[in-house]
Amino acid sequence: MTGFFNPQGFLTAMKQEVTRAHKGWALDNVIAHNDVTRYAQDEVKTPPTEGVFVYGLYLEGAGWDKRNNRLCESANKVLYVMMPVIHIYAKYGLQAKNLKLYECPVYKKPKRTYILLITSLWLPTSKPPELWIIRGAALLCDIK
């Protein structure tokens, strides 16, 4: 996703492929979901059965607890943290709000404008999601 000129189109194409694979699904009712894996980029050898694996995203405004696989306080003097591989897939129906997930915006560049906003991904957290909103936690495709 980080190398595409139009990452929104890539995610839409993924949703279309999943919709076509399931008889009776309508694209309007398909919602993107995600899971943060424990894998690094070089550990992934095969594609997922549905959806896509995304790597190369940087987390800003928070840290990543590899042991518990969730957001944590950022370490001193560390601005960006490389995220593990994220599995993005599609589900049919409405998404229930989970209080243990932070809806993290994904931007193309560090300059956060609506034009550079790609999507939001759900990241696990043990703290209230409002804390990460105040901290300005976001995922970035590029840190330059």
C-alpha positions in Angstrom: 0.0 0.0 0.0 2.9 2.4 0.8 4.2 2.2 -2.8 1.0 2.9 -4.6 0.0 6.2 -6.2 -3.6 5.5 -5.3 -3.8 3.4 -2.2 -7.5 4.1 -1.8 -8.1 2.4 -5.1 -6.1 -0.6 -4.0 -8.2 -1.0 -0.9 -11.4 -0.6 -3.0 -10.2 -3.3 -5.4 -9.5 -5.6 -2.5 -13.1 -5.1 -1.3 -14.4 -5.8 -4.8 -12.5 -9.0 -5.0 -13.8 -10.3 -1.7 -17.3 -9.2 -2.7 -17.1 -11.2 -5.9 -15.8 -14.3 -4.1 -19.0 -14.4 -1.9 -22.3 -14.9 -3.6 -25.0 -12.6 -2.4 -22.7 -9.9 -1.0 -23.2 -6.3 -2.1 -20.2 -4.0 -2.3 -22.2 -1.2 -0.4 -22.5 -3.5 2.6 -18.8 -4.7 2.7 -16.6 -3.0 5.3 -12.8 -3.2 5.5 -11.4 -4.7 8.7 -7.9 -5.4 9.8 -5.7 -7.4 12.2 -2.2 -6.5 13.2 -0.1 -9.7 12.9 3.1 -10.5 14.8 5.0 -10.9 11.5 7.8 -8.8 10.1 7.8 -8.2 6.3 10.4 -10.9 5.6 8.5 -13.5 7.6 5.5 -13.6 5.3 5.9 -16.2 2.6 2.3 -16.7 1.4 -0.6 -14.4 0.7 -3.7 -14.5 2.9 -6.7 -16.5 1.8 -8.7 -13.3 1.6 -7.6 -9.7 1.7 -4.1 -8.3 1.6 -1.0 -8.1 3.8 0.3 -4.5 4.2 3.7 -3.6 5.4 5.9 -0.5 5.5 3.6 1.7 7.7 5.1 3.9 10.5 3.3 4.7 13.7 3.7 8.2 15.0 2.4 9.6 18.3 2.5 6.2 20.1 4.6 3.1 20.5 3.9 -0.5 19.6 4.0 -3.3 22.3 5.2 -6.3 20.4 4.7 -8.7 23.3 1.0 -7.8 23.7 0.4 -6.7 20.1 -1.2 -3.3 21.0 -0.5 0.4 21.3 1.6 1.7 24.1 3.4 4.8 25.2 6.1 5.9 22.8 9.7 5.5 23.9 11.8 8.6 24.7 13.2 10.3 21.6 11.6 7.8 19.2 9.3 9.6 16.8 8.4 6.7 14.5 7.9 3.0 15.0 7.8 0.5 12.2 4.5 -1.5 12.4 4.3 -5.3 11.9 2.5 -6.6 8.9 -1.2 -5.7 8.9 -3.8 -8.0 7.4 -6.6 -6.0 5.8 -9.7 -7.9 4.7 -13.4 -7.3 4.2 -16.5 -8.4 6.2 -20.2 -8.2 5.3 -22.4 -6.1 7.5 -22.1 -3.3 10.0 -19.1 -2.8 12.2 -19.7 -2.7 15.9 -17.6 -0.2 17.9 -15.1 -1.9 20.1 -13.9 0.1 23.1 -10.5 -1.7 23.0 -9.7 -0.5 19.5 -8.4 2.9 18.3 -9.5 4.1 14.9 -6.1 5.2 13.6 -5.9 7.4 10.5 -3.5 6.4 7.8 -1.8 9.2 5.9 0.5 9.1 2.8 2.9 11.7 4.3 3.7 13.3 7.7 1.8 16.4 6.6 -1.6 15.5 7.8 -4.2 16.9 5.5 -7.5 15.5 4.2 -6.0 15.1 0.8 -3.3 12.8 2.1 -5.7 10.7 4.2 -6.0 7.2 2.9 -8.2 5.3 5.4 -8.5 4.3 9.1 -7.2 1.1 10.6 -8.3 -0.3 13.9 -5.4 -0.8 16.4 -5.8 -2.7 19.7 -5.2 -0.7 22.9 -5.5 -1.2 26.6 -6.1 2.5 27.2 -9.1 4.6 26.1 -9.0 5.5 22.4 -9.4 9.2 23.3 -5.9 9.1 24.7 -4.5 8.3 21.3 -6.7 11.0 19.7 -5.2 13.6 22.0 -1.7 12.3 21.3 -2.3 12.5 17.6 -1.4 8.9 16.9 -1.4 8.0 13.2 0.0 5.6 10.7 2.2 7.0 7.9 3.2 5.5 4.6 6.3 7.8 4.3 8.2 9.7 7.0 10.0 12.1 4.7 
